[in-house]
């Protein structure tokens, strides 16, 4: 699973429901939700 930094919890968390996306500039990224607070988390990179 992917890890990302949650700004609300101020810690790294495992991403729930990770989705691979492509940003406007063409770079890959992963987007999902935080298991603790339910907020969006985002990680740049493949």
mmCIF file as gemmi writes it, N, C-alpha and C atoms, coordinates in Angstrom:
data_model
loop_
_atom_site.group_PDB
_atom_site.id
_atom_site.type_symbol
_atom_site.label_atom_id
_atom_site.label_alt_id
_atom_site.label_comp_id
_atom_site.label_asym_id
_atom_site.label_entity_id
_atom_site.label_seq_id
_atom_site.pdbx_PDB_ins_code
_atom_site.Cartn_x
_atom_site.Cartn_y
_atom_site.Cartn_z
_atom_site.occupancy
_atom_site.B_iso_or_equiv
_atom_site.pdbx_formal_charge
_atom_site.auth_seq_id
_atom_site.auth_asym_id
_atom_site.pdbx_PDB_model_num
ATOM 1 N N . UNK Axp A 1 ? 0.842 -1.19 0 1 0 ? 1 A 1
ATOM 2 C CA . UNK Axp A 1 ? 0 0 0 1 0 ? 1 A 1
ATOM 3 C C . UNK Axp A 1 ? 0.882 1.245 0 1 0 ? 1 A 1
ATOM 4 N N . UNK Axp A 2 ? 0.274 2.337 -0.38 1 0 ? 2 A 1
ATOM 5 C CA . UNK Axp A 2 ? 0.99 3.595 -0.455 1 0 ? 2 A 1
ATOM 6 C C . UNK Axp A 2 ? 0.854 4.365 0.863 1 0 ? 2 A 1
ATOM 7 N N . UNK Axp A 3 ? 1.884 5.117 1.176 1 0 ? 3 A 1
ATOM 8 C CA . UNK Axp A 3 ? 1.85 5.994 2.339 1 0 ? 3 A 1
ATOM 9 C C . UNK Axp A 3 ? 1.839 7.433 1.86 1 0 ? 3 A 1
ATOM 10 N N . UNK Axp A 4 ? 1.134 8.278 2.595 1 0 ? 4 A 1
ATOM 11 C CA . UNK Axp A 4 ? 1.094 9.702 2.284 1 0 ? 4 A 1
ATOM 12 C C . UNK Axp A 4 ? 1.013 10.473 3.594 1 0 ? 4 A 1
ATOM 13 N N . UNK Axp A 5 ? 1.31 11.769 3.541 1 0 ? 5 A 1
ATOM 14 C CA . UNK Axp A 5 ? 1.295 12.618 4.728 1 0 ? 5 A 1
ATOM 15 C C . UNK Axp A 5 ? -0.074 13.265 4.875 1 0 ? 5 A 1
ATOM 16 N N . UNK Axp A 6 ? -0.695 13.08 6.031 1 0 ? 6 A 1
ATOM 17 C CA . UNK Axp A 6 ? -1.982 13.72 6.315 1 0 ? 6 A 1
ATOM 18 C C . UNK Axp A 6 ? -1.706 15.04 7.032 1 0 ? 6 A 1
ATOM 19 N N . UNK Axp A 7 ? -2.168 16.132 6.462 1 0 ? 7 A 1
ATOM 20 C CA . UNK Axp A 7 ? -1.92 17.458 7.027 1 0 ? 7 A 1
ATOM 21 C C . UNK Axp A 7 ? -2.715 17.647 8.323 1 0 ? 7 A 1
ATOM 22 N N . UNK Axp A 8 ? -3.925 17.12 8.385 1 0 ? 8 A 1
ATOM 23 C CA . UNK Axp A 8 ? -4.754 17.271 9.586 1 0 ? 8 A 1
ATOM 24 C C . UNK Axp A 8 ? -4.163 16.52 10.777 1 0 ? 8 A 1
ATOM 25 N N . UNK Axp A 9 ? -3.705 15.272 10.535 1 0 ? 9 A 1
ATOM 26 C CA . UNK Axp A 9 ? -3.153 14.446 11.615 1 0 ? 9 A 1
ATOM 27 C C . UNK Axp A 9 ? -1.66 14.687 11.858 1 0 ? 9 A 1
ATOM 28 N N . UNK Axp A 10 ? -1.008 15.373 10.92 1 0 ? 10 A 1
ATOM 29 C CA . UNK Axp A 10 ? 0.425 15.673 11.003 1 0 ? 10 A 1
ATOM 30 C C . UNK Axp A 10 ? 1.273 14.409 11.147 1 0 ? 10 A 1
ATOM 31 N N . UNK Axp A 11 ? 0.937 13.392 10.333 1 0 ? 11 A 1
ATOM 32 C CA . UNK Axp A 11 ? 1.704 12.151 10.352 1 0 ? 11 A 1
ATOM 33 C C . UNK Axp A 11 ? 1.49 11.387 9.044 1 0 ? 11 A 1
ATOM 34 N N . UNK Axp A 12 ? 2.401 10.429 8.772 1 0 ? 12 A 1
ATOM 35 C CA . UNK Axp A 12 ? 2.25 9.58 7.604 1 0 ? 12 A 1
ATOM 36 C C . UNK Axp A 12 ? 1.208 8.519 7.895 1 0 ? 12 A 1
ATOM 37 N N . UNK Axp A 13 ? 0.355 8.259 6.927 1 0 ? 13 A 1
ATOM 38 C CA . UNK Axp A 13 ? -0.701 7.262 7.081 1 0 ? 13 A 1
ATOM 39 C C . UNK Axp A 13 ? -0.759 6.383 5.831 1 0 ? 13 A 1
ATOM 40 N N . UNK Axp A 14 ? -1.327 5.191 5.973 1 0 ? 14 A 1
ATOM 41 C CA . UNK Axp A 14 ? -1.6 4.325 4.832 1 0 ? 14 A 1
ATOM 42 C C . UNK Axp A 14 ? -2.797 4.905 4.082 1 0 ? 14 A 1
ATOM 43 N N . UNK Axp A 15 ? -2.702 4.972 2.775 1 0 ? 15 A 1
ATOM 44 C CA . UNK Axp A 15 ? -3.771 5.551 1.965 1 0 ? 15 A 1
ATOM 45 C C . UNK Axp A 15 ? -4.889 4.524 1.786 1 0 ? 15 A 1
ATOM 46 N N . UNK Axp A 16 ? -6.117 4.917 2.104 1 0 ? 16 A 1
ATOM 47 C CA . UNK Axp A 16 ? -7.278 4.072 1.844 1 0 ? 16 A 1
ATOM 48 C C . UNK Axp A 16 ? -7.801 4.391 0.451 1 0 ? 16 A 1
ATOM 49 N N . UNK Axp A 17 ? -8.234 3.382 -0.276 1 0 ? 17 A 1
ATOM 50 C CA . UNK Axp A 17 ? -8.77 3.538 -1.63 1 0 ? 17 A 1
ATOM 51 C C . UNK Axp A 17 ? -7.83 4.338 -2.527 1 0 ? 17 A 1
ATOM 52 N N . UNK Axp A 18 ? -6.555 3.897 -2.658 1 0 ? 18 A 1
ATOM 53 C CA . UNK Axp A 18 ? -5.624 4.66 -3.494 1 0 ? 18 A 1
ATOM 54 C C . UNK Axp A 18 ? -6.014 4.606 -4.972 1 0 ? 18 A 1
ATOM 55 N N . UNK Axp A 19 ? -5.891 5.754 -5.632 1 0 ? 19 A 1
ATOM 56 C CA . UNK Axp A 19 ? -6.198 5.872 -7.055 1 0 ? 19 A 1
ATOM 57 C C . UNK Axp A 19 ? -5.002 6.523 -7.73 1 0 ? 19 A 1
ATOM 58 N N . UNK Axp A 20 ? -4.481 5.875 -8.768 1 0 ? 20 A 1
ATOM 59 C CA . UNK Axp A 20 ? -3.382 6.452 -9.536 1 0 ? 20 A 1
ATOM 60 C C . UNK Axp A 20 ? -3.959 7.503 -10.472 1 0 ? 20 A 1
ATOM 61 N N . UNK Axp A 21 ? -3.396 8.705 -10.41 1 0 ? 21 A 1
ATOM 62 C CA . UNK Axp A 21 ? -3.856 9.787 -11.272 1 0 ? 21 A 1
ATOM 63 C C . UNK Axp A 21 ? -2.664 10.407 -11.979 1 0 ? 21 A 1
ATOM 64 N N . UNK Axp A 22 ? -2.93 11.237 -12.97 1 0 ? 22 A 1
ATOM 65 C CA . UNK Axp A 22 ? -1.892 11.99 -13.669 1 0 ? 22 A 1
ATOM 66 C C . UNK Axp A 22 ? -2.184 13.466 -13.468 1 0 ? 22 A 1
ATOM 67 N N . UNK Axp A 23 ? -1.184 14.193 -12.987 1 0 ? 23 A 1
ATOM 68 C CA . UNK Axp A 23 ? -1.366 15.623 -12.749 1 0 ? 23 A 1
ATOM 69 C C . UNK Axp A 23 ? -1.359 16.387 -14.078 1 0 ? 23 A 1
ATOM 70 N N . UNK Axp A 24 ? -1.684 17.67 -14.029 1 0 ? 24 A 1
ATOM 71 C CA . UNK Axp A 24 ? -1.748 18.499 -15.236 1 0 ? 24 A 1
ATOM 72 C C . UNK Axp A 24 ? -0.427 18.534 -15.989 1 0 ? 24 A 1
ATOM 73 N N . UNK Axp A 25 ? 0.685 18.466 -15.245 1 0 ? 25 A 1
ATOM 74 C CA . UNK Axp A 25 ? 1.994 18.525 -15.887 1 0 ? 25 A 1
ATOM 75 C C . UNK Axp A 25 ? 2.463 17.162 -16.395 1 0 ? 25 A 1
ATOM 76 N N . UNK Axp A 26 ? 1.624 16.123 -16.264 1 0 ? 26 A 1
ATOM 77 C CA . UNK Axp A 26 ? 1.942 14.807 -16.801 1 0 ? 26 A 1
ATOM 78 C C . UNK Axp A 26 ? 2.619 13.858 -15.827 1 0 ? 26 A 1
ATOM 79 N N . UNK Axp A 27 ? 2.912 14.313 -14.617 1 0 ? 27 A 1
ATOM 80 C CA . UNK Axp A 27 ? 3.574 13.45 -13.639 1 0 ? 27 A 1
ATOM 81 C C . UNK Axp A 27 ? 2.555 12.572 -12.919 1 0 ? 27 A 1
ATOM 82 N N . UNK Axp A 28 ? 2.955 11.354 -12.548 1 0 ? 28 A 1
ATOM 83 C CA . UNK Axp A 28 ? 2.033 10.465 -11.839 1 0 ? 28 A 1
ATOM 84 C C . UNK Axp A 28 ? 1.892 10.84 -10.37 1 0 ? 28 A 1
ATOM 85 N N . UNK Axp A 29 ? 0.753 10.493 -9.781 1 0 ? 29 A 1
ATOM 86 C CA . UNK Axp A 29 ? 0.492 10.761 -8.374 1 0 ? 29 A 1
ATOM 87 C C . UNK Axp A 29 ? -0.508 9.738 -7.852 1 0 ? 29 A 1
ATOM 88 N N . UNK Axp A 30 ? -0.611 9.66 -6.536 1 0 ? 30 A 1
ATOM 89 C CA . UNK Axp A 30 ? -1.581 8.778 -5.889 1 0 ? 30 A 1
ATOM 90 C C . UNK Axp A 30 ? -2.449 9.621 -4.976 1 0 ? 30 A 1
ATOM 91 N N . UNK Axp A 31 ? -3.761 9.397 -5.042 1 0 ? 31 A 1
ATOM 92 C CA . UNK Axp A 31 ? -4.712 10.151 -4.237 1 0 ? 31 A 1
ATOM 93 C C . UNK Axp A 31 ? -5.626 9.165 -3.533 1 0 ? 31 A 1
ATOM 94 N N . UNK Axp A 32 ? -6.003 9.498 -2.291 1 0 ? 32 A 1
ATOM 95 C CA . UNK Axp A 32 ? -6.896 8.628 -1.543 1 0 ? 32 A 1
ATOM 96 C C . UNK Axp A 32 ? -7.414 9.33 -0.308 1 0 ? 32 A 1
ATOM 97 N N . UNK Axp A 33 ? -7.825 8.539 0.7 1 0 ? 33 A 1
ATOM 98 C CA . UNK Axp A 33 ? -8.358 9.108 1.922 1 0 ? 33 A 1
ATOM 99 C C . UNK Axp A 33 ? -7.551 8.641 3.12 1 0 ? 33 A 1
ATOM 100 N N . UNK Axp A 34 ? -7.58 9.433 4.172 1 0 ? 34 A 1
ATOM 101 C CA . UNK Axp A 34 ? -6.898 9.117 5.423 1 0 ? 34 A 1
ATOM 102 C C . UNK Axp A 34 ? -7.806 8.198 6.245 1 0 ? 34 A 1
ATOM 103 N N . UNK Axp A 35 ? -7.267 7.091 6.798 1 0 ? 35 A 1
ATOM 104 C CA . UNK Axp A 35 ? -8.106 6.186 7.586 1 0 ? 35 A 1
ATOM 105 C C . UNK Axp A 35 ? -8.51 6.758 8.944 1 0 ? 35 A 1
ATOM 106 N N . UNK Axp A 36 ? -7.773 7.736 9.461 1 0 ? 36 A 1
ATOM 107 C CA . UNK Axp A 36 ? -8.06 8.293 10.781 1 0 ? 36 A 1
ATOM 108 C C . UNK Axp A 36 ? -9.101 9.409 10.742 1 0 ? 36 A 1
ATOM 109 N N . UNK Axp A 37 ? -8.889 10.404 9.848 1 0 ? 37 A 1
ATOM 110 C CA . UNK Axp A 37 ? -9.784 11.567 9.836 1 0 ? 37 A 1
ATOM 111 C C . UNK Axp A 37 ? -10.725 11.592 8.635 1 0 ? 37 A 1
ATOM 112 N N . UNK Axp A 38 ? -10.463 10.774 7.61 1 0 ? 38 A 1
ATOM 113 C CA . UNK Axp A 38 ? -11.327 10.739 6.442 1 0 ? 38 A 1
ATOM 114 C C . UNK Axp A 38 ? -11.032 11.819 5.422 1 0 ? 38 A 1
ATOM 115 N N . UNK Axp A 39 ? -9.982 12.604 5.647 1 0 ? 39 A 1
ATOM 116 C CA . UNK Axp A 39 ? -9.628 13.668 4.714 1 0 ? 39 A 1
ATOM 117 C C . UNK Axp A 39 ? -8.849 13.139 3.524 1 0 ? 39 A 1
ATOM 118 N N . UNK Axp A 40 ? -8.67 13.987 2.516 1 0 ? 40 A 1
ATOM 119 C CA . UNK Axp A 40 ? -7.916 13.6 1.332 1 0 ? 40 A 1
ATOM 120 C C . UNK Axp A 40 ? -6.423 13.617 1.633 1 0 ? 40 A 1
ATOM 121 N N . UNK Axp A 41 ? -5.714 12.618 1.109 1 0 ? 41 A 1
ATOM 122 C CA . UNK Axp A 41 ? -4.256 12.601 1.159 1 0 ? 41 A 1
ATOM 123 C C . UNK Axp A 41 ? -3.752 12.428 -0.265 1 0 ? 41 A 1
ATOM 124 N N . UNK Axp A 42 ? -2.553 12.923 -0.529 1 0 ? 42 A 1
ATOM 125 C CA . UNK Axp A 42 ? -2.035 13.008 -1.879 1 0 ? 42 A 1
ATOM 126 C C . UNK Axp A 42 ? -0.533 12.762 -1.825 1 0 ? 42 A 1
ATOM 127 N N . UNK Axp A 43 ? -0.029 11.97 -2.773 1 0 ? 43 A 1
ATOM 128 C CA . UNK Axp A 43 ? 1.392 11.729 -2.846 1 0 ? 43 A 1
ATOM 129 C C . UNK Axp A 43 ? 1.831 11.816 -4.297 1 0 ? 43 A 1
ATOM 130 N N . UNK Axp A 44 ? 2.854 12.619 -4.541 1 0 ? 44 A 1
ATOM 131 C CA . UNK Axp A 44 ? 3.391 12.769 -5.878 1 0 ? 44 A 1
ATOM 132 C C . UNK Axp A 44 ? 4.383 11.637 -6.125 1 0 ? 44 A 1
ATOM 133 N N . UNK Axp A 45 ? 4.332 11.045 -7.311 1 0 ? 45 A 1
ATOM 134 C CA . UNK Axp A 45 ? 5.248 9.97 -7.673 1 0 ? 45 A 1
ATOM 135 C C . UNK Axp A 45 ? 4.498 8.704 -8.018 1 0 ? 45 A 1
ATOM 136 N N . UNK Axp A 46 ? 5.169 7.831 -8.757 1 0 ? 46 A 1
ATOM 137 C CA . UNK Axp A 46 ? 4.524 6.612 -9.228 1 0 ? 46 A 1
ATOM 138 C C . UNK Axp A 46 ? 4.462 5.51 -8.209 1 0 ? 46 A 1
